[in-house]
Amino acid sequence: MTTQRATDISKFYTAGISYKKSSAATRGEFAISAEQYAAILEKAAAIGLNELFILSTCNRTEIYGFAENAQQLINLLCAQTKADMATFNELAYIKQGKQAIQHLFEVSAGLDSQILGDYEIVGQIKAAVKFSKEHGFIGAFIDRLVNYVLQSSKAIKNETAISDGTVSVSFAAVQYIREKVTDIAGKKIVLVGTGKIGRNTCKNLVDYLDTKNITLINRTEEKASGLADELGLQYAPVYELADQIASADIILVATNAPQPTILRSHLEGKGKKIIIDLSVPYNVEVPAQHLSNITLVNIDDLSKLKDETLAKRQAEVPKAKAIITNHIAEFIDWLLMRRHAPILKAVKIKLKEIHGSALFSNYASNFNFARNDPDEKIQRVINGMASKIRYQNQGGCNYIEAINEFISAEAS
């Protein structure tokens, strides 16, 4: 697929919903699976849109891309979700141009996350863009934008304390268990789902709870067995799910299944249990959530837990925003240079033609100009022209000035 020239940032939009105006249950209705993502890209191509990606996490579902208007992107997204467009429009935010760019930078830095400084979002952005790129929907603009976004996020993590402490739902889940459960070593923990969130949660369980009494279950058994071998844990096939849940004290669910994985029949009459549902959509069915023997915590509940490091991280926000401002400025500089690239290329070609012309040769011989390889001098002139255009584009004046500078360079 041939991607469009995407240099007009007024045509770049993001539209989405997040935890700020919607519950996890509502966000679950707008969650996008890989199959839905592929279907959206297929429909996008049919209507002439060819540079976009979708970010679907526990905090948000957002679509970023180039379109004539934001509604084109919203239509694509809502056509594949469980909820209707009226609900989306009621809860949605729409950002355009530089505001959309700023938003992506802040999302990647964890500034717009339910838990301030959540660094897991970086991996989710990479995965979302990779999927779109594999389907031919990432052009030069988004590719370079995401590159700057990831550089900015890395700088913020390394140069500020915004990612210190409780900065992800996976760690918040561990914090909750540590505060609410005594005798952790004597409790059986079952973790259902060993994708990105499940894997991070599992490592936090091992590192911070000092227990190996953990059984992993995943739809693809090889993923569960591989992680279990890596961390010295147990795993079980998915057909043993009911038995494993029945004997568990603590159950963590981190799947992206479209339908509930944990059912009422798994829990009723099976003793007291804590269930932490890290999934969007929820993976504990509604009838199971209200059983008297069940204590259920979801990602919205986890985000409200007392966090001793929050004030310290909030104090780092201005530093993070300053880093973002610098990286956005660098990206805009690149964008401006890309816009002028055809002009610079044309001038470069013209300078080479001048250098090789008989008229210039005769002129140069009168002044004893050097007739060596001009490439290095031409490139210096082009670099200078690019710098001047960046700050003050004077059109043809820049062209004439470049020719004069080249002739002067030849004479030196």
C-alpha positions as CSV (number, residue, x, y, z in Angstrom):
1,M,0.0,0.0,0.0
2,T,1.3,3.5,-0.9
3,T,1.0,5.9,2.0
4,Q,-0.1,9.4,1.5
5,R,2.2,12.5,1.9
6,A,1.2,13.4,5.4
7,T,2.8,16.8,6.1
8,D,-0.4,18.8,6.7
9,I,-0.8,18.2,10.4
10,S,-4.3,19.9,10.4
11,K,-5.5,16.6,8.9
12,F,-4.0,14.5,11.8
13,Y,-6.5,13.6,14.4
14,T,-7.0,11.4,17.5
15,A,-10.4,10.4,18.9
16,G,-10.9,8.2,21.9
17,I,-12.4,7.5,25.3
18,S,-10.5,7.0,28.5
19,Y,-10.9,6.3,32.2
20,K,-11.5,10.0,32.8
21,K,-15.1,9.9,31.6
22,S,-15.9,6.2,31.4
23,S,-15.8,3.1,33.6
24,A,-13.8,0.0,32.8
25,A,-17.1,-1.7,31.9
26,T,-17.8,0.9,29.3
27,R,-14.2,0.9,28.0
28,G,-14.5,-2.8,27.6
29,E,-17.3,-2.2,25.1
30,F,-14.9,-0.2,23.0
31,A,-11.9,-2.5,23.4
32,I,-10.3,-3.6,20.1
33,S,-9.0,-7.1,19.5
34,A,-6.5,-8.0,16.8
35,E,-9.3,-9.2,14.5
36,Q,-11.2,-6.0,14.9
37,Y,-8.1,-4.0,14.3
38,A,-7.4,-5.8,11.1
39,A,-11.1,-5.3,10.0
40,I,-10.8,-1.5,10.7
41,L,-7.6,-1.2,8.6
42,E,-9.3,-3.1,5.8
43,K,-12.3,-0.7,5.8
44,A,-9.9,2.3,6.1
45,A,-8.2,1.3,2.9
46,A,-11.6,1.0,1.2
47,I,-12.4,4.7,1.9
48,G,-9.0,6.0,1.0
49,L,-7.4,6.3,4.5
50,N,-4.0,4.9,4.7
51,E,-2.1,6.2,7.7
52,L,-3.5,5.4,11.1
53,F,-3.1,3.2,14.2
54,I,-5.3,2.2,17.2
55,L,-4.3,2.1,20.8
56,S,-6.5,-0.1,23.0
57,T,-5.5,-0.6,26.6
58,C,-7.2,-0.9,30.0
59,N,-7.1,2.9,30.3
60,R,-8.3,3.9,26.8
61,T,-9.2,3.2,23.2
62,E,-7.9,5.8,20.8
63,I,-7.5,6.0,17.0
64,Y,-4.8,8.2,15.5
65,G,-4.5,9.0,11.9
66,F,-4.9,11.2,8.8
67,A,-8.4,11.9,7.6
68,E,-10.6,14.7,6.1
69,N,-12.3,14.9,9.5
70,A,-12.3,13.1,12.8
71,Q,-15.7,11.6,12.1
72,Q,-14.2,9.3,9.5
73,L,-11.9,7.8,12.1
74,I,-14.7,7.5,14.6
75,N,-16.9,5.8,12.1
76,L,-14.2,3.2,11.5
77,L,-13.7,2.6,15.2
78,C,-17.3,2.3,16.3
79,A,-18.3,0.0,13.4
80,Q,-16.2,-2.7,15.1
81,T,-17.2,-2.2,18.8
82,K,-20.0,-3.5,20.9
83,A,-21.2,0.0,22.0
84,D,-22.9,2.5,19.7
85,M,-21.6,5.7,18.3
86,A,-23.9,7.8,20.4
87,T,-22.2,6.5,23.6
88,F,-18.8,7.1,22.1
89,N,-19.6,10.7,21.1
90,E,-20.9,11.4,24.6
91,L,-17.7,10.3,26.2
92,A,-15.1,11.0,23.6
93,Y,-12.4,13.6,23.2
94,I,-11.2,14.7,19.8
95,K,-7.8,16.4,19.2
96,Q,-6.4,17.8,16.0
97,G,-3.0,18.7,14.7
98,K,-0.5,19.8,17.3
99,Q,-3.0,19.0,20.1
100,A,-3.2,15.4,18.8
101,I,0.6,15.2,18.7
102,Q,0.9,16.7,22.2
103,H,-1.7,14.1,23.5
104,L,0.3,11.2,22.1
105,F,3.5,12.5,23.8
106,E,1.7,12.8,27.1
107,V,0.1,9.4,26.8
108,S,3.4,7.7,26.2
109,A,5.0,9.5,29.2
110,G,2.3,8.2,31.5
111,L,1.0,11.7,32.2
112,D,-2.5,10.8,30.9
113,S,-2.6,7.3,32.6
114,Q,-4.9,6.3,35.4
115,I,-1.8,5.7,37.5
116,L,0.5,8.6,36.9
117,G,3.8,7.5,35.3
118,D,2.5,4.1,34.1
119,Y,5.4,3.0,31.9
120,E,3.6,-0.1,30.5
121,I,1.9,2.2,28.0
122,V,5.2,2.4,26.0
123,G,5.0,-1.3,25.1
124,Q,1.4,-1.0,24.2
125,I,2.1,1.9,21.8
126,K,4.9,-0.1,20.2
127,A,2.6,-3.1,19.7
128,A,-0.2,-1.0,18.3
129,V,2.1,0.8,15.8
130,K,3.8,-2.5,14.8
131,F,0.5,-4.1,14.0
132,S,-0.5,-1.1,11.8
133,K,2.9,-1.0,10.1
134,E,2.7,-4.7,9.3
135,H,-0.5,-4.0,7.5
136,G,1.0,-1.1,5.5
137,F,-0.7,1.8,7.4
138,I,2.4,3.6,8.9
139,G,3.9,6.3,6.7
140,A,6.8,8.6,7.2
141,F,4.9,11.0,9.4
142,I,3.6,8.6,12.1
143,D,6.8,6.5,11.9
144,R,8.9,9.6,12.8
145,L,6.4,10.9,15.2
146,V,6.4,7.7,17.2
147,N,10.1,7.6,17.1
148,Y,10.3,11.1,18.8
149,V,7.5,10.0,21.2
150,L,9.5,7.0,22.4
151,Q,12.7,9.1,22.7
152,S,10.8,11.6,24.8
153,S,9.2,8.8,27.0
154,K,12.7,7.2,27.6
155,A,14.2,10.6,28.5
156,I,11.4,11.3,31.0
157,K,11.9,7.9,32.6
158,N,15.6,8.4,32.9
159,E,15.7,12.0,33.8
160,T,12.7,12.4,36.2
161,A,11.2,10.4,39.1
162,I,7.7,10.2,37.5
163,S,7.9,6.5,37.1
164,D,9.0,5.8,40.7
165,G,6.7,3.8,43.0
166,T,3.3,2.4,42.1
167,V,3.2,3.2,38.4
168,S,1.2,0.3,36.8
169,V,-1.9,-1.6,37.5
170,S,0.2,-4.8,37.7
171,F,2.2,-3.4,40.5
172,A,-0.9,-1.9,42.1
173,A,-2.4,-5.4,42.2
174,V,0.7,-6.7,44.1
175,Q,0.5,-3.7,46.5
176,Y,-3.2,-4.6,47.2
177,I,-2.4,-8.2,47.9
178,R,0.5,-7.2,50.2
179,E,-1.8,-4.9,52.2
180,K,-4.8,-7.2,52.4
181,V,-3.4,-10.7,52.8
182,T,-1.3,-12.2,55.5
183,D,0.6,-15.4,55.3
184,I,1.2,-14.9,51.5
185,A,3.4,-18.0,51.3
186,G,0.4,-20.2,52.5
187,K,-2.0,-18.8,49.8
188,K,-2.4,-20.3,46.4
189,I,-2.3,-17.7,43.6
190,V,-3.7,-18.5,40.1
191,L,-2.8,-16.1,37.3
192,V,-5.0,-16.4,34.2
193,G,-3.4,-14.8,31.1
194,T,0.3,-14.4,30.5
195,G,0.3,-11.7,27.8
196,K,2.1,-8.4,28.4
197,I,0.1,-7.3,31.5
198,G,0.0,-10.9,32.9
199,R,3.7,-11.3,32.5
200,N,4.5,-8.1,34.2
201,T,2.1,-8.9,37.0
202,C,3.6,-12.3,37.5
203,K,7.1,-10.9,37.8
204,N,5.9,-8.4,40.4
205,L,4.2,-11.2,42.3
206,V,7.5,-13.1,42.5
207,D,9.7,-10.1,43.2
208,Y,7.6,-8.3,45.8
209,L,5.6,-11.1,47.5
210,D,8.4,-13.5,47.8
211,T,6.3,-16.5,46.9
212,K,6.4,-19.3,44.3
213,N,3.0,-20.7,45.1
214,I,1.7,-19.4,41.8
215,T,0.0,-21.3,39.0
216,L,-0.2,-19.9,35.5
217,I,-2.9,-20.6,33.0
218,N,-3.1,-19.3,29.4
219,R,-5.1,-20.1,26.3
220,T,-1.8,-20.9,24.6
221,E,-0.2,-23.4,27.0
222,E,3.3,-22.8,25.7
223,K,3.3,-19.2,26.9
224,A,2.3,-20.3,30.4
225,S,4.8,-23.1,30.5
226,G,7.6,-20.9,29.2
227,L,7.0,-18.2,31.9
228,A,6.6,-20.8,34.6
229,D,9.9,-22.4,33.7
230,E,11.6,-19.0,33.6
231,L,10.4,-18.0,37.1
232,G,10.2,-21.4,38.7
233,L,6.4,-21.6,39.0
234,Q,3.7,-24.0,38.1
235,Y,1.4,-24.0,35.1
236,A,-1.8,-25.8,34.2
237,P,-3.7,-26.3,30.9
238,V,-6.7,-24.2,30.3
239,Y,-9.0,-27.2,30.6
240,E,-8.1,-27.4,34.3
241,L,-9.2,-23.8,34.9
242,A,-12.3,-24.7,37.0
243,D,-10.3,-27.0,39.3
244,Q,-7.4,-24.5,39.7
245,I,-9.8,-21.7,40.5
246,A,-11.7,-23.8,43.0
247,S,-8.5,-24.5,45.0
248,A,-7.1,-20.9,44.7
249,D,-7.1,-18.2,47.4
250,I,-6.2,-15.4,45.1
251,I,-7.0,-15.2,41.4
252,L,-5.6,-12.6,39.0
253,V,-7.2,-12.3,35.5
254,A,-5.2,-10.5,32.8
255,T,-6.7,-11.8,29.5
256,N,-8.0,-10.0,26.4
257,A,-10.8,-12.5,25.9
258,P,-14.0,-10.9,24.6
259,Q,-16.2,-13.0,26.9
260,P,-15.8,-13.6,30.7
261,T,-13.3,-16.3,31.6
262,I,-14.2,-16.6,35.3
263,L,-17.8,-17.8,35.8
264,R,-20.1,-18.0,38.7
265,S,-20.0,-21.8,38.5
266,H,-16.2,-21.6,39.1
267,L,-16.7,-19.7,42.4
268,E,-20.0,-20.5,44.0
269,G,-19.6,-22.5,47.2
270,K,-15.8,-22.8,46.7
271,G,-14.7,-20.7,49.7
272,K,-13.5,-17.1,50.1
273,K,-11.4,-15.7,47.3
274,I,-9.9,-12.5,46.2
275,I,-10.2,-11.8,42.5
276,I,-8.2,-9.0,40.8
277,D,-9.5,-8.4,37.3
278,L,-6.9,-6.5,35.2
279,S,-8.8,-7.1,32.0
280,V,-10.7,-4.8,29.7
281,P,-13.4,-5.9,29.0
282,Y,-14.0,-7.5,32.4
283,N,-13.2,-11.2,32.5
284,V,-15.3,-12.0,35.6
285,E,-18.9,-12.5,34.6
286,V,-21.4,-10.2,36.4
287,P,-23.3,-12.9,38.4
288,A,-20.0,-14.0,39.8
289,Q,-19.0,-10.5,40.9
290,H,-21.6,-10.3,43.6
291,L,-21.1,-13.7,45.4
292,S,-20.7,-13.3,49.1
293,N,-17.5,-15.3,49.2
294,I,-15.8,-13.1,46.6
295,T,-13.8,-9.9,47.0
296,L,-13.5,-8.4,43.6
297,V,-11.1,-5.6,42.6
298,N,-10.8,-4.2,39.1
299,I,-8.5,-1.7,37.5
300,D,-10.5,1.3,38.4
301,D,-10.4,0.2,42.1
302,L,-6.7,-0.3,41.9
303,S,-6.1,3.2,40.6
304,K,-7.7,4.7,43.7
305,L,-5.5,2.9,46.2
306,K,-3.5,5.1,48.5
307,D,-0.1,5.8,46.9
308,E,2.7,7.1,49.1
309,T,4.8,8.1,46.1
310,L,2.1,10.0,44.2
311,A,3.0,13.5,45.5
312,K,6.6,13.0,44.6
313,R,5.7,11.9,41.0
314,Q,3.3,14.8,40.6
315,A,6.1,17.2,41.4
316,E,8.0,15.8,38.4
317,V,5.2,16.6,35.9
318,P,6.6,20.0,34.9
319,K,10.0,18.4,34.2
320,A,8.3,15.8,32.0
321,K,6.3,18.4,30.1
322,A,9.5,20.4,29.4
323,I,11.1,17.3,27.9
324,I,8.0,16.8,25.8
325,T,8.1,20.4,24.6
326,N,11.7,20.0,23.4
327,H,10.9,16.7,21.6
328,I,7.8,18.2,19.9
329,A,9.9,21.1,18.7
330,E,12.5,18.7,17.2
331,F,9.7,16.8,15.5
332,I,8.2,20.0,14.0
333,D,11.7,21.0,12.8
334,W,11.9,17.6,11.0
335,L,8.4,18.1,9.6
336,L,9.3,21.5,8.2
337,M,12.5,20.2,6.6
338,R,10.6,17.3,5.1
339,R,8.1,19.8,3.6
340,H,11.0,21.7,2.0
341,A,12.9,18.6,0.9
342,P,11.8,18.8,-2.7
343,I,13.1,22.4,-2.9
344,L,16.4,21.5,-1.3
345,K,16.8,18.6,-3.6
346,A,16.1,20.7,-6.7
347,V,18.6,23.3,-5.6
348,K,21.2,20.6,-5.0
349,I,20.7,19.3,-8.5
350,K,20.9,22.8,-10.0
351,L,24.2,23.5,-8.2
352,K,25.7,20.4,-9.6
353,E,24.5,21.4,-13.1
354,I,26.0,24.8,-12.6
355,H,29.3,23.3,-11.6
356,G,29.4,21.1,-14.7
357,S,28.3,23.8,-17.1
358,A,30.6,25.3,-19.8
359,L,29.7,28.8,-18.7
360,F,30.8,28.2,-15.1
361,S,33.9,26.4,-16.3
362,N,34.9,29.4,-18.4
363,Y,34.1,31.8,-15.6
364,A,36.0,29.7,-13.1
365,S,39.1,29.6,-15.3
366,N,39.3,33.4,-15.4
367,F,39.5,33.5,-11.6
368,N,41.6,30.3,-11.1
369,F,38.8,28.5,-9.2
370,A,39.4,25.1,-7.9
371,R,37.8,22.4,-10.0
372,N,37.7,19.6,-7.5
373,D,34.7,17.4,-6.4
374,P,31.9,19.8,-5.5
375,D,29.7,17.4,-3.4
376,E,31.0,18.4,0.0
377,K,30.7,22.2,-0.7
378,I,27.3,21.8,-2.3
379,Q,26.1,19.8,0.8
380,R,27.4,22.6,3.1
381,V,25.5,25.2,1.1
382,I,22.3,23.0,1.2
383,N,22.6,22.6,4.9
384,G,22.9,26.3,5.4
385,M,19.9,26.9,3.1
386,A,17.9,24.4,5.1
387,S,18.8,26.2,8.4
388,K,17.7,29.5,7.0
389,I,14.4,28.2,5.6
390,R,13.6,26.8,9.0
391,Y,13.6,30.2,10.6
392,Q,12.8,32.5,7.7
393,N,11.7,31.2,4.4
394,Q,12.4,33.9,1.8
395,G,11.5,31.8,-1.2
396,G,13.6,32.6,-4.3
397,C,16.0,34.7,-2.2
398,N,17.2,31.6,-0.5
399,Y,17.9,30.0,-3.9
400,I,19.9,33.0,-5.2
401,E,21.8,33.1,-1.9
402,A,22.7,29.4,-2.2
403,I,24.1,30.0,-5.7
404,N,26.2,32.9,-4.4
405,E,27.5,30.9,-1.5
406,F,28.4,28.0,-3.7
407,I,30.4,30.3,-6.1
408,S,32.1,31.8,-3.1
409,A,32.9,28.4,-1.7
410,E,34.5,27.4,-5.1
411,A,36.6,30.5,-5.0
412,S,38.0,29.8,-1.5
